[in-house]
Amino acid sequence: MQLVRNSFVIKKFNIPAYYRSSVTGRIKESRRIKDLRKQDFSPTVLDFGPVQFYLARHFGFCYGVENAIEISYRALEENPDKQVYLLSQMIHNQEVNEDLQNRGIKFIMDTDGKQFISWDVLKPDDIVIIPAFGTTLEVENLLLDKGIEVQKYNTTCPFVEKVWNRSEKLGEESYTVIIHGKPKHEETRATFSHSAKNAPAVIVRDMEEAKQLGEYILGRKNQDEFFKEFAWRHSEGFDPREHLQRVGVVNQTTMLATETQAIADYFRQLMADQYGSENLKEHFADTRDTLCYATNDNQDATYELLETDADFALVVGGYNSSNTSHIVELCERKFKTYFINSEREIRSNDEIHHFDYHRKEKKITNHFLPSSRPVKIILTSGASCPDTLVDRVMMRILGFFPEARSVEMLLAELV
Ligand code: SF4
């Protein structure tokens, strides 16, 4: 079955039932049916009496993740006698990746490209799944040279391919491609590789690095400094004097929308100042951001969560998930926010273990539940998090409130 969502078609994917949720997933689906055109981003309030949850309007598995899960499980089913490899984590979710590993899938690399399994081990009849983030042309060619079929189980998300197409177009129009992304992230490395095939390309992580690059556009820094500051993040043969006169911006699909917009605006203004507004088109490609629909929906739904009067936020997702970290970043603007990858991180009604993504370290917080009633909690997750995990987090919290109304009672009212 296919459903029309905004201007594109959403497929219903065949993913294992244990990733589907009987609570938050049902609530989300009920909201979706009532608001097919996605006009209402307000959270669903789940009032259990002593505890209330503000459940985000959009959260959890996106098109690309469900597509990748369906293809990966199919690859296992169709090839019981072959070794099935994943180039790296299929998506940034520990539970999904562990389940695939338990079924025999092996990961060739980690997220940052560190090799676990040597390329020499791979044989032509092995199955290699390309993850939702896509891969670099170098890796794709290496696999093809080994005689490995790479298209049959290629799970590259179409929204990532859209970025590659945008970069290609920029290259055809002789623009240099500035990629706003995390330089080590698989998707950014793949986008860089595809962009660099057609055009000079350079990666900026954030506004600070965009401004560093701007210094070269303004001619305030020399090229030796460029090669130090942007080492490993520019295409081969990049000449900062020549290749920063005509630029366009694309981004990793899961960046913070407002940051990408600010970076694009910065380069637009810089080029207008440098060459005159009347010549702007010659120097800046006015492209819209290349964030995917899920990133936009999840971030817009998070802005609505910021309008609530919650006591704190729980954001569920993999600790290396880019899109989840941006949801955390938004929640932190107003609320004490706990980034957890499963309900097991809530050790008791007094202790929670959570991830500080700024410092990349785990933390322990005591007394995380306020004594006032009702306790008001924001609950949401990233695009690589199964809804069942969100259910389990909610049930874990509800377990601390024996007087709370039952889930069944609440569902009967809501869906
Ligand atoms: S977050 Fe967006 S780009 Fe990434 S897999 Fe999901 S839909 Fe695709």
Residues whose N, C-alpha, C, O or C-beta is under 5 A from the ligand:
A	BS01	SF4	C62 Y63 G64 V65 A132 C157 F159 V160 T253 C292 A294 A383
